[in-house]
Amino acid sequence: MPLYSYRCETCGHGFETLVRSGETASCPSCGSADLSRQLSNVAPEGKSGAIVQSARRQAAKEGHFSNYSRSERPRGQG
């Protein structure tokens, strides 16, 4: 499912949502389907690895390892 950015033409609310094929998005603020799709920001090339590593370090500090694959988890962590 792709993540799309929209702007509601009725109330002006901007939001992102996952859209399945065959579905039509609606504004979470007013419920209108009168939306314009916006250009989405993407992670800068070469920086996504650093973002993932930063998120993993924070998760490890908090004691959860769900974002690690089994082979990357410390021994005894599921």
Backbone atoms as SQL, in Angstrom:
CREATE TABLE atoms (id INTEGER PRIMARY KEY, chain TEXT, resi INTEGER, resn TEXT, atom TEXT, x REAL, y REAL, z REAL);
INSERT INTO atoms VALUES
  (1, 'A', 1, 'MET', 'N', 0.839, -1.180, 0.000),
  (2, 'A', 1, 'MET', 'CA', 0.000, 0.000, 0.000),
  (3, 'A', 1, 'MET', 'C', 0.882, 1.241, 0.000),
  (4, 'A', 2, 'PRO', 'N', 0.693, 2.103, -0.968),
  (5, 'A', 2, 'PRO', 'CA', 1.491, 3.327, -0.996),
  (6, 'A', 2, 'PRO', 'C', 0.975, 4.366, -0.005),
  (7, 'A', 3, 'LEU', 'N', 1.893, 5.184, 0.477),
  (8, 'A', 3, 'LEU', 'CA', 1.567, 6.287, 1.372),
  (9, 'A', 3, 'LEU', 'C', 1.467, 7.549, 0.521),
  (10, 'A', 4, 'TYR', 'N', 0.318, 8.193, 0.573),
  (11, 'A', 4, 'TYR', 'CA', 0.103, 9.401, -0.215),
  (12, 'A', 4, 'TYR', 'C', -0.153, 10.595, 0.694),
  (13, 'A', 5, 'SER', 'N', 0.258, 11.769, 0.241),
  (14, 'A', 5, 'SER', 'CA', -0.037, 13.029, 0.925),
  (15, 'A', 5, 'SER', 'C', -1.196, 13.693, 0.194),
  (16, 'A', 6, 'TYR', 'N', -2.154, 14.191, 0.945),
  (17, 'A', 6, 'TYR', 'CA', -3.326, 14.844, 0.367),
  (18, 'A', 6, 'TYR', 'C', -3.568, 16.188, 1.034),
  (19, 'A', 7, 'ARG', 'N', -4.303, 17.030, 0.335),
  (20, 'A', 7, 'ARG', 'CA', -4.824, 18.282, 0.881),
  (21, 'A', 7, 'ARG', 'C', -6.302, 18.304, 0.560),
  (22, 'A', 8, 'CYS', 'N', -7.113, 18.513, 1.582),
  (23, 'A', 8, 'CYS', 'CA', -8.565, 18.554, 1.404),
  (24, 'A', 8, 'CYS', 'C', -8.951, 19.897, 0.791),
  (25, 'A', 9, 'GLU', 'N', -9.690, 19.849, -0.302),
  (26, 'A', 9, 'GLU', 'CA', -10.138, 21.069, -0.967),
  (27, 'A', 9, 'GLU', 'C', -11.284, 21.739, -0.207),
  (28, 'A', 10, 'THR', 'N', -11.977, 20.983, 0.628),
  (29, 'A', 10, 'THR', 'CA', -13.113, 21.522, 1.371),
  (30, 'A', 10, 'THR', 'C', -12.674, 22.301, 2.604),
  (31, 'A', 11, 'CYS', 'N', -11.803, 21.675, 3.439),
  (32, 'A', 11, 'CYS', 'CA', -11.428, 22.330, 4.695),
  (33, 'A', 11, 'CYS', 'C', -9.961, 22.752, 4.745),
  (34, 'A', 12, 'GLY', 'N', -9.148, 22.352, 3.755),
  (35, 'A', 12, 'GLY', 'CA', -7.750, 22.755, 3.708),
  (36, 'A', 12, 'GLY', 'C', -6.809, 21.912, 4.553),
  (37, 'A', 13, 'HIS', 'N', -7.312, 20.854, 5.170),
  (38, 'A', 13, 'HIS', 'CA', -6.499, 19.990, 6.027),
  (39, 'A', 13, 'HIS', 'C', -5.516, 19.183, 5.185),
  (40, 'A', 14, 'GLY', 'N', -4.239, 19.143, 5.605),
  (41, 'A', 14, 'GLY', 'CA', -3.230, 18.337, 4.927),
  (42, 'A', 14, 'GLY', 'C', -2.962, 17.089, 5.745),
  (43, 'A', 15, 'PHE', 'N', -2.816, 15.937, 5.076),
  (44, 'A', 15, 'PHE', 'CA', -2.586, 14.683, 5.797),
  (45, 'A', 15, 'PHE', 'C', -1.955, 13.650, 4.877),
  (46, 'A', 16, 'GLU', 'N', -1.408, 12.593, 5.488),
  (47, 'A', 16, 'GLU', 'CA', -0.872, 11.454, 4.753),
  (48, 'A', 16, 'GLU', 'C', -1.691, 10.238, 5.122),
  (49, 'A', 17, 'THR', 'N', -1.878, 9.327, 4.178),
  (50, 'A', 17, 'THR', 'CA', -2.620, 8.108, 4.469),
  (51, 'A', 17, 'THR', 'C', -2.176, 6.983, 3.545),
  (52, 'A', 18, 'LEU', 'N', -2.330, 5.761, 4.017),
  (53, 'A', 18, 'LEU', 'CA', -2.089, 4.584, 3.199),
  (54, 'A', 18, 'LEU', 'C', -3.343, 4.319, 2.383),
  (55, 'A', 19, 'VAL', 'N', -3.178, 4.036, 1.105),
  (56, 'A', 19, 'VAL', 'CA', -4.329, 3.826, 0.234),
  (57, 'A', 19, 'VAL', 'C', -4.192, 2.478, -0.456),
  (58, 'A', 20, 'ARG', 'N', -5.151, 1.608, -0.236),
  (59, 'A', 20, 'ARG', 'CA', -5.191, 0.319, -0.923),
  (60, 'A', 20, 'ARG', 'C', -5.750, 0.520, -2.319),
  (61, 'A', 21, 'SER', 'N', -5.380, -0.378, -3.229),
  (62, 'A', 21, 'SER', 'CA', -5.898, -0.243, -4.586),
  (63, 'A', 21, 'SER', 'C', -7.413, -0.397, -4.570),
  (64, 'A', 22, 'GLY', 'N', -8.081, 0.419, -5.318),
  (65, 'A', 22, 'GLY', 'CA', -9.533, 0.380, -5.385),
  (66, 'A', 22, 'GLY', 'C', -10.225, 1.203, -4.312),
  (67, 'A', 23, 'GLU', 'N', -9.485, 1.744, -3.349),
  (68, 'A', 23, 'GLU', 'CA', -10.080, 2.566, -2.294),
  (69, 'A', 23, 'GLU', 'C', -9.936, 4.042, -2.647),
  (70, 'A', 24, 'THR', 'N', -10.815, 4.832, -2.113),
  (71, 'A', 24, 'THR', 'CA', -10.741, 6.279, -2.257),
  (72, 'A', 24, 'THR', 'C', -10.512, 6.882, -0.884),
  (73, 'A', 25, 'ALA', 'N', -9.521, 7.747, -0.787),
  (74, 'A', 25, 'ALA', 'CA', -9.217, 8.393, 0.491),
  (75, 'A', 25, 'ALA', 'C', -10.263, 9.445, 0.817),
  (76, 'A', 26, 'SER', 'N', -10.410, 9.712, 2.109),
  (77, 'A', 26, 'SER', 'CA', -11.283, 10.799, 2.552),
  (78, 'A', 26, 'SER', 'C', -10.581, 11.567, 3.660),
  (79, 'A', 27, 'CYS', 'N', -10.943, 12.809, 3.809),
  (80, 'A', 27, 'CYS', 'CA', -10.326, 13.694, 4.795),
  (81, 'A', 27, 'CYS', 'C', -10.674, 13.237, 6.211),
  (82, 'A', 28, 'PRO', 'N', -9.679, 13.043, 7.079),
  (83, 'A', 28, 'PRO', 'CA', -9.969, 12.642, 8.453),
  (84, 'A', 28, 'PRO', 'C', -10.598, 13.763, 9.276),
  (85, 'A', 29, 'SER', 'N', -10.475, 14.996, 8.797),
  (86, 'A', 29, 'SER', 'CA', -11.013, 16.138, 9.525),
  (87, 'A', 29, 'SER', 'C', -12.501, 16.359, 9.240),
  (88, 'A', 30, 'CYS', 'N', -12.872, 16.363, 7.938),
  (89, 'A', 30, 'CYS', 'CA', -14.265, 16.667, 7.594),
  (90, 'A', 30, 'CYS', 'C', -14.983, 15.545, 6.852),
  (91, 'A', 31, 'GLY', 'N', -14.233, 14.516, 6.412),
  (92, 'A', 31, 'GLY', 'CA', -14.851, 13.386, 5.721),
  (93, 'A', 31, 'GLY', 'C', -15.038, 13.567, 4.227),
  (94, 'A', 32, 'SER', 'N', -14.640, 14.707, 3.686),
  (95, 'A', 32, 'SER', 'CA', -14.801, 14.972, 2.257),
  (96, 'A', 32, 'SER', 'C', -13.869, 14.102, 1.417),
  (97, 'A', 33, 'ALA', 'N', -14.318, 13.755, 0.216),
  (98, 'A', 33, 'ALA', 'CA', -13.480, 13.012, -0.725),
  (99, 'A', 33, 'ALA', 'C', -12.913, 13.941, -1.790),
  (100, 'A', 34, 'ASP', 'N', -13.129, 15.246, -1.664),
  (101, 'A', 34, 'ASP', 'CA', -12.622, 16.244, -2.604),
  (102, 'A', 34, 'ASP', 'C', -11.182, 16.581, -2.212),
  (103, 'A', 35, 'LEU', 'N', -10.232, 15.743, -2.648),
  (104, 'A', 35, 'LEU', 'CA', -8.847, 15.850, -2.226),
  (105, 'A', 35, 'LEU', 'C', -7.932, 16.087, -3.424),
  (106, 'A', 36, 'SER', 'N', -6.814, 16.753, -3.178),
  (107, 'A', 36, 'SER', 'CA', -5.769, 16.860, -4.199),
  (108, 'A', 36, 'SER', 'C', -4.530, 16.175, -3.650),
  (109, 'A', 37, 'ARG', 'N', -3.938, 15.306, -4.482),
  (110, 'A', 37, 'ARG', 'CA', -2.743, 14.584, -4.043),
  (111, 'A', 37, 'ARG', 'C', -1.551, 15.518, -4.142),
  (112, 'A', 38, 'GLN', 'N', -0.730, 15.522, -3.105),
  (113, 'A', 38, 'GLN', 'CA', 0.447, 16.382, -3.025),
  (114, 'A', 38, 'GLN', 'C', 1.715, 15.574, -3.288),
  (115, 'A', 39, 'LEU', 'N', 2.791, 16.256, -3.617),
  (116, 'A', 39, 'LEU', 'CA', 4.079, 15.595, -3.736),
  (117, 'A', 39, 'LEU', 'C', 4.548, 15.238, -2.331),
  (118, 'A', 40, 'SER', 'N', 4.983, 14.006, -2.141),
  (119, 'A', 40, 'SER', 'CA', 5.440, 13.555, -0.830),
  (120, 'A', 40, 'SER', 'C', 6.936, 13.730, -0.703),
  (121, 'A', 41, 'ASN', 'N', 7.375, 14.031, 0.505),
  (122, 'A', 41, 'ASN', 'CA', 8.803, 14.094, 0.778),
  (123, 'A', 41, 'ASN', 'C', 9.327, 12.673, 0.939),
  (124, 'A', 42, 'VAL', 'N', 10.505, 12.449, 0.438),
  (125, 'A', 42, 'VAL', 'CA', 11.138, 11.145, 0.589),
  (126, 'A', 42, 'VAL', 'C', 12.428, 11.338, 1.378),
  (127, 'A', 43, 'ALA', 'N', 12.932, 10.249, 1.942),
  (128, 'A', 43, 'ALA', 'CA', 14.187, 10.333, 2.682),
  (129, 'A', 43, 'ALA', 'C', 15.313, 10.686, 1.716),
  (130, 'A', 44, 'PRO', 'N', 16.178, 11.610, 2.094),
  (131, 'A', 44, 'PRO', 'CA', 17.291, 11.965, 1.220),
  (132, 'A', 44, 'PRO', 'C', 18.173, 10.747, 0.947),
  (133, 'A', 45, 'GLU', 'N', 18.672, 10.639, -0.262),
  (134, 'A', 45, 'GLU', 'CA', 19.501, 9.505, -0.632),
  (135, 'A', 45, 'GLU', 'C', 20.716, 9.419, 0.283),
  (136, 'A', 46, 'GLY', 'N', 20.997, 8.229, 0.763),
  (137, 'A', 46, 'GLY', 'CA', 22.154, 8.014, 1.610),
  (138, 'A', 46, 'GLY', 'C', 21.920, 8.293, 3.082),
  (139, 'A', 47, 'LYS', 'N', 20.788, 8.832, 3.435),
  (140, 'A', 47, 'LYS', 'CA', 20.523, 9.165, 4.836),
  (141, 'A', 47, 'LYS', 'C', 19.589, 8.176, 5.506),
  (142, 'A', 48, 'SER', 'N', 18.877, 7.355, 4.729),
  (143, 'A', 48, 'SER', 'CA', 17.898, 6.460, 5.340),
  (144, 'A', 48, 'SER', 'C', 18.561, 5.432, 6.243),
  (145, 'A', 49, 'GLY', 'N', 19.770, 4.979, 5.923),
  (146, 'A', 49, 'GLY', 'CA', 20.486, 4.037, 6.780),
  (147, 'A', 49, 'GLY', 'C', 20.782, 4.636, 8.144),
  (148, 'A', 50, 'ALA', 'N', 21.173, 5.907, 8.167),
  (149, 'A', 50, 'ALA', 'CA', 21.449, 6.588, 9.427),
  (150, 'A', 50, 'ALA', 'C', 20.173, 6.774, 10.239),
  (151, 'A', 51, 'ILE', 'N', 19.063, 7.026, 9.567),
  (152, 'A', 51, 'ILE', 'CA', 17.778, 7.179, 10.256),
  (153, 'A', 51, 'ILE', 'C', 17.379, 5.866, 10.905),
  (154, 'A', 52, 'VAL', 'N', 17.545, 4.757, 10.178),
  (155, 'A', 52, 'VAL', 'CA', 17.200, 3.436, 10.714),
  (156, 'A', 52, 'VAL', 'C', 18.081, 3.110, 11.911),
  (157, 'A', 53, 'GLN', 'N', 19.373, 3.353, 11.805),
  (158, 'A', 53, 'GLN', 'CA', 20.286, 3.057, 12.910),
  (159, 'A', 53, 'GLN', 'C', 19.943, 3.895, 14.140),
  (160, 'A', 54, 'SER', 'N', 19.591, 5.151, 13.945),
  (161, 'A', 54, 'SER', 'CA', 19.205, 6.013, 15.058),
  (162, 'A', 54, 'SER', 'C', 17.941, 5.486, 15.747),
  (163, 'A', 55, 'ALA', 'N', 16.958, 5.061, 14.951),
  (164, 'A', 55, 'ALA', 'CA', 15.717, 4.515, 15.517),
  (165, 'A', 55, 'ALA', 'C', 15.994, 3.224, 16.277),
  (166, 'A', 56, 'ARG', 'N', 16.883, 2.400, 15.743),
  (167, 'A', 56, 'ARG', 'CA', 17.224, 1.147, 16.419),
  (168, 'A', 56, 'ARG', 'C', 17.936, 1.404, 17.747),
  (169, 'A', 57, 'ARG', 'N', 18.854, 2.365, 17.772),
  (170, 'A', 57, 'ARG', 'CA', 19.535, 2.692, 19.031),
  (171, 'A', 57, 'ARG', 'C', 18.539, 3.158, 20.085),
  (172, 'A', 58, 'GLN', 'N', 17.595, 4.010, 19.674),
  (173, 'A', 58, 'GLN', 'CA', 16.588, 4.501, 20.619),
  (174, 'A', 58, 'GLN', 'C', 15.715, 3.365, 21.119),
  (175, 'A', 59, 'ALA', 'N', 15.313, 2.466, 20.233),
  (176, 'A', 59, 'ALA', 'CA', 14.481, 1.332, 20.634),
  (177, 'A', 59, 'ALA', 'C', 15.238, 0.429, 21.601),
  (178, 'A', 60, 'ALA', 'N', 16.518, 0.192, 21.343),
  (179, 'A', 60, 'ALA', 'CA', 17.318, -0.649, 22.225),
  (180, 'A', 60, 'ALA', 'C', 17.447, -0.016, 23.604),
  (181, 'A', 61, 'LYS', 'N', 17.597, 1.319, 23.664),
  (182, 'A', 61, 'LYS', 'CA', 17.652, 2.017, 24.961),
  (183, 'A', 61, 'LYS', 'C', 16.369, 1.801, 25.752),
  (184, 'A', 62, 'GLU', 'N', 15.241, 1.789, 25.021),
  (185, 'A', 62, 'GLU', 'CA', 13.937, 1.621, 25.666),
  (186, 'A', 62, 'GLU', 'C', 13.618, 0.166, 25.951),
  (187, 'A', 63, 'GLY', 'N', 14.470, -0.754, 25.464),
  (188, 'A', 63, 'GLY', 'CA', 14.311, -2.156, 25.794),
  (189, 'A', 63, 'GLY', 'C', 13.440, -2.969, 24.869),
  (190, 'A', 64, 'HIS', 'N', 13.091, -2.449, 23.694),
  (191, 'A', 64, 'HIS', 'CA', 12.331, -3.274, 22.761),
  (192, 'A', 64, 'HIS', 'C', 13.114, -3.432, 21.466),
  (193, 'A', 65, 'PHE', 'N', 13.037, -4.630, 20.906),
  (194, 'A', 65, 'PHE', 'CA', 13.845, -4.983, 19.753),
  (195, 'A', 65, 'PHE', 'C', 12.986, -5.444, 18.581),
  (196, 'A', 66, 'SER', 'N', 11.727, -5.042, 18.526),
  (197, 'A', 66, 'SER', 'CA', 10.824, -5.508, 17.473),
  (198, 'A', 66, 'SER', 'C', 11.244, -5.030, 16.084),
  (199, 'A', 67, 'ASN', 'N', 12.028, -3.975, 16.002),
  (200, 'A', 67, 'ASN', 'CA', 12.441, -3.475, 14.699),
  (201, 'A', 67, 'ASN', 'C', 13.746, -4.105, 14.220),
  (202, 'A', 68, 'TYR', 'N', 14.250, -5.080, 14.964),
  (203, 'A', 68, 'TYR', 'CA', 15.438, -5.834, 14.571),
  (204, 'A', 68, 'TYR', 'C', 15.011, -7.182, 14.012),
  (205, 'A', 69, 'SER', 'N', 15.761, -7.703, 13.044),
  (206, 'A', 69, 'SER', 'CA', 15.505, -9.075, 12.592),
  (207, 'A', 69, 'SER', 'C', 16.015, -10.019, 13.669),
  (208, 'A', 70, 'ARG', 'N', 15.588, -11.279, 13.631),
  (209, 'A', 70, 'ARG', 'CA', 16.012, -12.242, 14.647),
  (210, 'A', 70, 'ARG', 'C', 17.530, -12.354, 14.740),
  (211, 'A', 71, 'SER', 'N', 18.215, -12.314, 13.586),
  (212, 'A', 71, 'SER', 'CA', 19.666, -12.462, 13.592),
  (213, 'A', 71, 'SER', 'C', 20.364, -11.231, 14.186),
  (214, 'A', 72, 'GLU', 'N', 19.696, -10.089, 14.208),
  (215, 'A', 72, 'GLU', 'CA', 20.307, -8.863, 14.741),
  (216, 'A', 72, 'GLU', 'C', 20.022, -8.641, 16.218),
  (217, 'A', 73, 'ARG', 'N', 19.056, -9.364, 16.769),
  (218, 'A', 73, 'ARG', 'CA', 18.675, -9.164, 18.167),
  (219, 'A', 73, 'ARG', 'C', 19.752, -9.693, 19.101),
  (220, 'A', 74, 'PRO', 'N', 19.956, -9.011, 20.221),
  (221, 'A', 74, 'PRO', 'CA', 20.883, -9.536, 21.219),
  (222, 'A', 74, 'PRO', 'C', 20.399, -10.893, 21.721),
  (223, 'A', 75, 'ARG', 'N', 21.294, -11.750, 22.134),
  (224, 'A', 75, 'ARG', 'CA', 20.935, -13.073, 22.639),
  (225, 'A', 75, 'ARG', 'C', 19.918, -12.941, 23.771),
  (226, 'A', 76, 'GLY', 'N', 18.906, -13.808, 23.734),
  (227, 'A', 76, 'GLY', 'CA', 17.880, -13.797, 24.785),
  (228, 'A', 76, 'GLY', 'C', 16.772, -12.794, 24.581),
  (229, 'A', 77, 'GLN', 'N', 16.743, -12.106, 23.436),
  (230, 'A', 77, 'GLN', 'CA', 15.712, -11.086, 23.161),
  (231, 'A', 77, 'GLN', 'C', 14.772, -11.557, 22.055),
  (232, 'A', 78, 'GLY', 'N', 14.206, -12.722, 22.178),
  (233, 'A', 78, 'GLY', 'CA', 13.150, -13.212, 21.366),
  (234, 'A', 78, 'GLY', 'C', 13.366, -13.674, 20.035);
